[in-house]
Amino acid sequence: MRYLTLLIIAFFSIQISSAQINEFGIFVGGSNFIGDVGATDYIAPKQLAFGALYKWNRSKRHSYRFSLIFTDLEGIDNKSDDPSRQIRDFEFNSSILELSAGMEFTFFDFDLHNGGAASTPYLYSGISIAKHDNFFFNSDGTTVDEGTTSYAFGIPMVLGYKVAVSSDFILAFEIGARYTFSDELDGSVPDAKEAIESRSFGNLNNNDWYTFTGITLTYTFGRNPCFCPGG
């Protein structure tokens, strides 16, 4: 909650100082993990995910976007379709806090004040960084907390559809995958050097993924909420 409070304060500071069109709102949905532990379903939200996001709309077709999302990532081998994972029977639950920044592109012009209904599919990508605790598995399947945290950088790839429900509020549904440059999120590669060789397992050539599926509701504010020439 401390991180969300700081983000909210920062966004309202931007509202005061910026003359551009802004959006601030919430994300609520679910997450699922794809890695060396648990099921391999690509889109199967199981754990609650929630957070805040801010958009700076530079034109009717693109926006700068920032988000902060919290969730628990979960992997349970006996819920996998892979018999070898079912026999191994590992499982974990680990909290992450993700900060993401990048560009959102709409398929069509999205102008809240053109006199008609505004809706469009959109794509979002950029860079993400997720803070997570480090742990590894013992041979009996129990997890050992390393007492340290790491940061997993990644690339968000999001597809969504948004609709202006009024001149002030925008509702959207989106599905977003995060490819990370880390293999440590599920404990398959310990962070501690002395444990790497003896406790590592899985496909060391594939990094971890996780996905967010959910809805966003944003409120628009700032100067006249339309995209006028020279605005």
Buried (B, 14 or more C-beta within 10 A) or exposed (E): EEBBEEBBEEBEEBEEEEEEBBBBBBBEBBBBBBBBBBBEBEEBBBBEBBBBBBBBBBEBBBBBBBBBBBBBBBBBBEBBEEEEBEEBEBBBEBEBBBBBBBEBEBEEEBBBEEEEEBBBBBBBBBEBBBBBBBBBBEEEEEBBEBEEEBEBEBBBBBEBBBBBEEEEBBBBBBBBBBBBEBBBBBBBBBBEEEBEEEBBBBEEEEBBBBBBBBBBBBEBBBEEBEBEEEE
